[in-house]
């Protein structure tokens, strides 16, 4: 069995109508953000092309290793940046091509910072004013003192050729 199978949850369609992400999915993202605090966490939401079922797949943030290897070239560590490990990128690609999942969202946290789309976030998400991964959202979690403050989901607006954000939250 593959590792991410244990993170497999079915989304509640009724709940999903207003919010593209179920509370179950958001809760998993929030606990990941809390566990990694004071570092940025990163991961993806995969969606089955057959059933629309969503799965959270946690990724390893290797930014501290990148920073340590060459601090001059990479001044930011995992407090303020993230890099998805190549092993996890490979797993994501396998899920997409072998198990028929689509990359629904890429999430990461901003410890002690607002849930804004930074310049770095933008350069990762777009290339020549076109989205790097069309149809993929970017979920950013603002977390302070291990508490989730705000979560914003940024989606590509093809009309205005930019990402626009809307606040999302767990519904009880
Ligand atoms: Zn960011």
Boltz pocket constraint, residues with backbone or C-beta under 6 A from the ligand:
constraints:
  - pocket:
      binder: B
      contacts: [[A, 80], [A, 108], [A, 109], [A, 110], [A, 116], [A, 118], [A, 121], [A, 140]]
      max_distance: 6.0
